[in-house]
Amino acid sequence: MEASCRRTARSPSSVDRYLNVVRAVLNHALKEYDLEWRNPFMGLEVVRKDKAEPNRDQRRPFSAEQVELVKASYAMFVEDKIAKPLGLTLAQWNSYIDPADLSEFRAMTVRGDWDGLRAHA
C-alpha cells in the first residue's frame, strides 16, 4: 500500500477509499482507547475533478483598475508596517530586496510576519 500511496496522481475514488481506511482506523482507536478528541478526517471530502478544475471561461478575472487598486493598497500597507518603522521609504526598502527572495517576502506579508520582513531590511 505504501508504494501505491506515493504515486503522484490518484483518482477521486482511490482517495476516497484510502480516506475511509484512515477514518476507520482512527475511529477504532478513539473508541478502543477512550480518546477525547475528534477524528480530523471526518467530514473531509474529496473534491471531484469537475469541481476542482473550474472552466476557465467561468472565472471572473480582476479588471485592470482592480489590479492597480490592490497593488497600491499592498504598497501602502507594506510601507506603513515595514518601511516607516525602520525609518525608510518604500523605495529604499525595495532596494534592499533580492529578487530571488521576493516570493518569500510576499508569503511573509500574507502571513503577517512583520519581524521576518524587518529583519531583511
Helices and strands as residue ranges (DSSP letters): H 2-5, H 12-32, H 49-52, G 56-58, H 64-78, I 79-83, G 84-86, H 90-95, G 99-101, H 102-111, H 114-119
